[in-house]
């Protein structure tokens, strides 16, 4: 399924993070549709490239409510979708998700702005190396860090190389996104899945989401980093599968 497909609505949809594609979910132990976000693979891009517009693109073909799982950037899109289209999401899972990706005076639970700016500047020089470097941050500090990084690097280009313009637009989204105001509008049961060693999205963001979304709870792995579905797939499948089937 692509965000612009029609006719068939899957029961469960998984959304990937920045720079990757739907194939990243292959080893998570759960079945569902894993589309490429706009601008990735064969899915047409959108403009402006914001969480709201991406959410609308993913929601457009859905004819009935789905169980929606989003990771990192995909989690932001999933959060926006659940708030903007409550009739299209029956259950929501946010994995390694931060409502505001970079830190700012009124939000201290994000990535330092200068770090993201550095990636944006490097992207213009060598986007392939920059993408691989960004992926290495996603497992730092957690269990099986080397294995997770290797898996991300092996997977990243399996569906072709994303356009540098899409990658840059995605970094702009991460720099500007602020979904704190929409969290309270999510009405479906929600599971916030996070790793305590996540350096891209600090664990405080997960606690905040679990507190602000009306019907939410937190599943925290004390030894995982940003990609718990890769580092701890059995635990992830138990937590998420149990929630979705509950």
For each residue, the residues with C-beta under 8 A, 3 or more apart:
1: 5 8 10 13 33 35 61
2: 5 35 36 42 43
3: 35 37 38 43 57 58 60 61
4: 43 44 57 60 61
5: 1 2 8 61
6: 61
7:
8: 1 5
9: 61 62 63 64 66
10: 1 13 32 33 66
11: 32 66 67
12: 30 31 32 33 66 67 68 69 244
13: 1 10 32 33 34 35 58 66 67 68 69
14: 22 25 28 30 32 33 34 69 70 71 74
15: 22 35 37 58 68 69 70 71 74 75 77 78
16: 20 21 22 24 25 34 36 37 40 71 72 73 74
17: 20 24 71 72 73 74 75 96 138
18: 72 73 134 167 170 171 174
19: 131 134 135 156 162 167 170
20: 16 17 23 24 40 135 152 155 156
21: 16 24 36 40 41 155 156 158 159 162
22: 14 15 16 25 33 34 35 36 41 159
23: 20 26 34 155 158 159
24: 16 17 20 21 34 71 152 155 230
25: 14 16 22 28 30 32 34 229
26: 23 34 155
27: 151 229 230 233
28: 14 25 229 230 233 236 237 240
29: 229 233 234 236 237 241
30: 12 14 25 69 237 240 241 244
31: 12
32: 10 11 12 13 14 25 67 69
33: 1 10 12 13 14 22
34: 13 14 16 22 23 24 25 26
35: 1 2 3 13 15 22 43 58
36: 2 16 21 22 40 41 42 43 159
37: 3 15 16 40 43 54 58 73 74 77
38: 3 43 44 45 46 49 54 57
39: 43 44 45 46 49 162 163 166 169 170
40: 16 20 21 36 37 43 159 162 166
41: 21 22 36 159 160
42: 2 36
43: 2 3 4 35 36 37 38 39 40
44: 4 38 39
45: 38 39 49 163 165 166 169
46: 38 39 49 53 54 57
47: 53
48: 53
49: 38 39 45 46 53 54 166 169 170 172 173
50: 53 54 173 176 177
51: 54 55 76 77 79 80 173 177 179
52: 55 56 80 84
53: 46 47 48 49 50 56 57
54: 37 38 46 49 50 51 57 58 77 80 173
55: 51 52 58 59 77 78 80 81 84 85
56: 52 53 59 60 81 84 85
57: 3 4 38 46 53 54 60
58: 3 13 15 35 37 54 55 62 77 81
59: 55 56 62 81 84 85 88
60: 3 4 56 57
61: 1 3 4 5 6 9
62: 9 58 59 65 66 85 88
63: 9
64: 9 88
65: 62 87 88 89 90
66: 9 10 11 12 13 62 88 89 90
67: 11 12 13 32 89 90 91 92 93 244
68: 12 13 15 78 81 82 89 91 92 93
69: 12 13 14 15 30 32 78 92 93 95 240 244
70: 14 15 74 75 76 77 78 79 92 93 94 95 97
71: 14 15 16 17 24 74 75 95 96 97 227 229
72: 16 17 18 75 76 95 96 97 138 200 201 226
73: 16 17 18 37 76 77 170 173 174
74: 14 15 16 17 37 70 71 77 78
75: 15 17 70 71 72 78 79 94 95 96 97
76: 51 70 72 73 79 80 97 98 99 101 173 177 179
77: 15 37 51 54 55 58 70 73 74 80 81
78: 15 55 68 69 70 74 75 81 82 89 92 93 94 97
79: 51 70 75 76 82 83 92 94 97 99 179 182 183 186 209
80: 51 52 54 55 76 77 83 84 179 182
81: 55 56 58 59 68 77 78 84 85 88 89
82: 68 78 79 85 86 89 92 186 187 188 190
83: 79 80 86 179 182 183 185 186
84: 52 55 56 59 80 81 182
85: 55 56 59 62 81 82 88 89
86: 82 83 89 185 186 187 188
87: 65
88: 59 62 64 65 66 81 85
89: 65 66 67 68 78 81 82 85 86 92 188
90: 65 66 67 188
91: 67 68 188 189 190 191 243 244
92: 67 68 69 70 78 79 82 89 186 188 189 190 191
93: 67 68 69 70 78 190 191 192 193 240 243 244
94: 70 75 78 79 97 190 191 192 193 209
95: 69 70 71 72 75 193 194 228 229 240
96: 17 71 72 75 138 193 194 195 198 200 201 226 227 228
97: 70 71 72 75 76 78 79 94 192 194 201 205 206 209
98: 76 101 109 110 200 201 202 205
99: 76 79 177 178 179 180 182 183 205 208 209
100: 104 107 109 110 177 178 179 180 205
101: 76 98 110 111 116 174 175 177 201
102: 110 111 112 113 116 174 175
103: 107 108 109 110 111 112 113
104: 100 107 110 113
105:
106:
107: 100 103 104 110 178 180
108: 103 204
109: 98 100 103 202 204 205 208
110: 98 100 101 102 103 104 107 201 202 205
111: 101 102 103 115 116 200 201
112: 102 103 115 116
113: 102 103 104 116 117 175
114: 117 118
115: 111 112 118 119
116: 101 102 111 112 113 119 120 171 174 175
117: 113 114 120 121 175
118: 114 115 121 122
119: 115 116 122 123 130 133 134 171
120: 116 117 123 124 168 171 172 175
121: 117 118 124 125
122: 118 119 125 126 129 130 133
123: 119 120 126 127 130 131 164 167 168 171
124: 120 121 127 164 168
125: 121 122 130
126: 122 123 129 130
127: 123 124 130 131 164 167
128: 131 132 161
129: 122 126 132 133
130: 119 122 123 125 126 127 133 134 167
131: 19 123 127 128 134 135 156 162 167
132: 128 129 135 136 153 156
133: 119 122 129 130 136 137
134: 18 19 119 130 131 137 138
135: 19 20 131 132 138 149 152 153 156
136: 132 133 139 140 149 152
137: 133 134 140 199 200 226
138: 17 72 96 134 135 148 149 152 200 225 226 227
139: 136 142 144 145 146 148 149 152 225 226 227 230 231
140: 136 137 145 197 199 225
141: 145 197 199 225
142: 139 145 148 195 197 198 223 224 225 226 228 231
143: 223 224 225 231 232
144: 139 147 148 230 231 232
145: 139 140 141 142 148 149 225 231
146: 139 149 150
147: 144 150 151 231
148: 138 139 142 144 145 151 152 225 227 230 231
149: 135 136 138 139 145 146 152 153
150: 146 147 153 154
151: 27 147 148 154 155 230
152: 20 24 135 136 138 139 148 149 155 156 227 230
153: 132 135 149 150 156
154: 150 151 158
155: 20 21 23 24 26 151 152 158
156: 19 20 21 131 132 135 152 153
157: 160 161
158: 21 23 154 155
159: 21 22 23 36 40 41
160: 41 157
161: 128 157
162: 19 21 39 40 131 166 167
163: 39 45 166 167
164: 123 124 127 167 168
165: 45 168 169
166: 39 40 45 49 162 163 169 170
167: 18 19 123 127 130 131 162 163 164 170 171
168: 120 123 124 164 165 171 172
169: 39 45 49 165 166 172 173
170: 18 19 39 49 73 166 167 173 174
171: 18 116 119 120 123 167 168 174 175
172: 49 120 168 169 175 176
173: 49 50 51 54 73 76 169 170 176 177
174: 18 73 101 102 116 170 171 177
175: 101 102 113 116 117 120 171 172
176: 50 172 173
177: 50 51 76 99 100 101 173 174
178: 99 100 107 181
179: 51 76 79 80 83 99 100 182 183
180: 99 100 107 183 212
181: 178 184
182: 79 80 83 84 99 179 185 186
183: 79 83 99 179 180 186 209 212 213
184: 181 212 213 214
185: 83 86 182
186: 79 82 83 86 92 182 183 190 213 214 215 216
187: 82 86 214 215
188: 82 86 89 90 91 92 215
189: 91 92 215 216 243
190: 82 91 92 93 94 186 209 213 215 216 217
191: 91 92 93 94 216 217 218 219 239 240 243
192: 93 94 97 206 209 210 213 216 217 218 219
193: 93 94 95 96 206 219 228 236 239 240
194: 95 96 97 198 201 203 205 206 218 219 220 221 224 228
195: 96 142 198 203 220 221 223 224 225 226 227 228 231
196: 203 220 221 222 223 224
197: 140 141 142 223 224 225
198: 96 142 194 195 201 202 203 206 224 225 226
199: 137 140 141 202 225 226
200: 72 96 98 111 137 138 226
201: 72 96 97 98 101 110 111 194 198 205 206 226
202: 98 109 110 198 199 205
203: 194 195 196 198 206 207 220
204: 108 109 207 208
205: 97 98 99 100 109 110 194 201 202 208 209
206: 97 192 193 194 198 201 203 209 210 218 220
207: 203 204 210 211 218
208: 99 109 204 205 211 212
209: 79 94 97 99 183 190 192 205 206 212 213 216 218
210: 192 206 207 213 216 217 218
211: 207 208 216
212: 180 183 184 208 209 216
213: 183 184 186 190 192 209 210 216
214: 184 186 187
215: 186 187 188 189 190
216: 186 189 190 191 192 209 210 211 212 213
217: 190 191 192 210
218: 191 192 194 206 207 209 210
219: 191 192 193 194 239 240 243
220: 194 195 196 203 206
221: 194 195 196 224 228 232 235
222: 196
223: 142 143 195 196 197 231 232
224: 142 143 194 195 196 197 198 221 227 228 231 232 235
225: 138 139 140 141 142 143 145 148 195 197 198 199 228 231
226: 72 96 137 138 139 142 195 198 199 200 201
227: 71 96 138 139 148 152 195 224 230 231
228: 95 96 142 193 194 195 221 224 225 231 232 235 236
229: 25 27 28 29 71 95 232 233 236 240
230: 24 27 28 139 144 148 151 152 227 233
231: 139 142 143 144 145 147 148 195 223 224 225 227 228
232: 143 144 221 223 224 228 229 235 236
233: 27 28 29 229 230 236 237
234: 29 237 238
235: 221 224 228 232 238 239
236: 28 29 193 228 229 232 233 239 240
237: 28 29 30 233 234 240 241
238: 234 235 241 242
239: 191 193 219 235 236 242 243
240: 28 30 69 93 95 191 193 219 229 236 237 243 244
241: 29 30 237 238 244 245
242: 238 239 245 246
243: 91 93 189 191 219 239 240 246
244: 12 30 67 69 91 93 240 241
245: 241 242
246: 242 243
